[in-house]
Amino acid sequence: MAFYDDLTALPNRRSLETLMKQGMARAKRHDRLLAVCMMDLDGFKPVNDIYGHEAGDEVLVALGKRLPEVLRKSDFVARLGGDEFVLLVEDLEDLDDLSNIMEKIESTISAPIPLSHGESVQIGASMGVAIYPFGDTDTGDKLLRLADQAMYESKANKADRERFWVLFGEEIHKAVSLTPAQQLLDAGALEIWYQPVLNTRTRKVVGVEALARLRDKDGTLLPPAKFLPQLQIGDLSDLTKKVLAQSLSDLPLLNTQGWSLWVSVNMDPRSVSKDCIICLQEMIAQSKVDPSRITLEILEGDDFLEQQKALDHLLEMKALGVRLALDDVGSAYSSLLRLKDLPIDEIKLDQGFIRSLEQRPQDLHFVGAIQDLAAGIGVDLVVEGVETEDILDAIVATGAQFLQGYAIAKPMPISELQAFLQSNPCHDHPHPTSLLGFYAKQIAAHNALKKSDLPGPASNRL
């Protein structure tokens, strides 16, 4: 029982360690190749969503029976958990042998799977393959890590790949031509602009958000809304890496001039992976910046939050010392239900609730509710979209601590940010001064009376 998966009866992760050691020893002894194949199912989540988790279990059980049947007697398949499997394909003379086996595996996986209630479903898979012996792959853990990276590449390029599996180190030849945004990104047209974040209690700028811009050939500056739709998942991962790298280079420069700021960088949730964690670890190790001054902002509205693997990856990222923020909170309902389970340090309120406050002042009640939620789960709240003086007046009156928006400062390149900080900006004005501000103050006072017997937790950020 300790070595086999309860659901599928396949070897489990613990058993896999032994199988890999034995397989590597046989490959070395017989001078043959061993393929370690990390496989993740495509289209599995909709099965759970539409038909329920029992149907999902039926799919896993069916594959647990089919895969060993299509493999040779010398091969193994193990289930790591969820919809992730590892296949060990032994005794290969060359990659042509592997290609023939992969064709059979793909046919087996894609064949319709009948469910007990009469329906049938079809799914696909993304697979990454690492070959032993290859380079310094002297341990099973290294092989699994390389296979996992290759699987990420396969999954990230589903629309363009010629086959469902990717060999680690090989380049995926895309059939489509590069979009204008991809061409600019490859050509080094990326610029990093920074938007300051104000601490209303100290009345000083304490951090910045690093924002990507692309400079077109005619000099036009393209905002994210223009170029992000043209980028694929792999491009977005590369974009995050470049923005973070520039930010880690700029922060020490600001340090020497007396401004110890933190920086937040946006990260597409689909790029959260083992490969991403390894890259982040290397960047932190090479940087002079304390990782606690780095906040990674992950967009709320994606079903990655429902995946246990994603939660595990977030915990690994937290262990590196960085802070995690959930961006655009309020734009999707599902993550509000899971906030208590996520290892986050900060939430950023969706700008849509703030920018329209002058037309919809009643939304201040929602702002107050999110403030209470943040305080209740012990995380910081950053209010974005503070674009006018009246909205600034109102949000300050609510007691929100961290604000971001045009009323404080627009995004700017590093040279302008240095000049802005040198001017010693201070928003030390009396509040409230506007009708919207007085209304916000009244709501805040009313809420304070209702919970006056409850202590309010202090923020953990300077």
C-alpha positions, 0 to 999 in steps of 0.5 A: 500500500505504501508503494502503490496509488490507491486509485489507479493501483499504479506505482506511486512517487515513492515506488518511482524512486526505486524504479528509476534507480534500477532503470538507470543502472540497467541503461548504464549496464546495457549501454542503452537509453532510458527515457523519463517522461513526465505527462500531464493531462489536457482537458482533464479539469473540464471533466471534473467541472462538468461531470464531477470528481467521480468521473475524473477518477474514472478517467484516471482509473481507465488510463491506469489500465490502458497505459501499462497495456500499450507499454512494453514489459520492460517499461513502467508507468507511475502516478505522481498525483492529480492528473500527472503521470511518469513513464519510464521507457527503457532499453532504447537504441535511439530516439526512433524507438521512442517515437514509435512508442509515443505514437501508441501512447498518444493513440491510447490517451486520446481514445474515448473513455466511457463513463459509468453514467453512459457519457464518454469523454476525450482528453489529451496530454502534454509530455516532457521527456528527459533522456539518460544518460544525458549531460550531468543527469546522474540522479533521478531527481535531475531527470524528473526536473528536466522532464518537468521543464520539457513538459512545461514547454509542451503545454505552453506551446499546445497550439503550435507543437507538431506532437504532444511530447517535447524532448528536453533541450529541443526547440519547438518549431512554431508553424505560425509567424511571430506577432508584432509584439513578439518581434518587438520583445525579441528585438529588445524593445522592452522598457520598464516603467515604475508606478509609485505606491503611497503609504498613507500612514507615513505619507511617503512612497514605499514601493513601486510596481514594475510595468512593461512597455514596448517601444515600437519602431516608430517610437510609439510606446505600447501599453500592456493592453495593446501587446499582451494579447499578442503574446503566448504563455512562453512569451509571458514567462520571458517577459516576467523574467526580463521585467524582474531582472531589470527591477533587481538591477534598478533597486540597488541604484535607488538604494545608493540614492537613499530610497529603499523601495520594494518592487512588485512584478506581474506574473501570468498564473499560467507561467507558475511552474517548477521551471519558473521557481528554479529561474527565480531562485537563480535570479535571487541568488545573483541579485543584491536585493533582499527577496522580501523586497520582491512582490510577485503579483498573480492575476486572480481570474484564472483557474490555476488557483484551483489546482493543488500543484499550483498551490505547491508551487506558490509555497515553494516560491514563498520559501525563497523569501519573496512576497506574493500578491493576488492582483485584481481581487474582486474581478473573479469570484472563485479565488475569494473562496480560496483566499484563506488557503493561498500563501499570499501576503498582499491583495490588490483591489480590482481598479474597476471598483475605484475608478468609478467611485465618483459615479458609484460612491456606494462601491465604498461599502465594497472597498470597506468589505475588502479592507476587513477581509484583508485585515481578517486574513492578515494580509496587506491591501493595495488599492489601485486606480486612485486616479483623481484627487476626490478618489484619493481623498475618499480612499485616504478617508477609508483608512486604506494604507497603500494606494496606487494611481495617477493621483499619486504618480503616473508610471515613469521610466527609472530616470523620471522616478529618480527625479520624482523621488528627489522632489520629495513628494509628500501627500500630507494634506488634510482629509477629507476635503471633498463630498466623496471624502466626507461620505467615505469618512462617514462610512468608515466611522459607522463601520468602526462603531459596529466593530469597536470592540474588535482589535485591528491588526497592524500591517506588517509592511514598513 
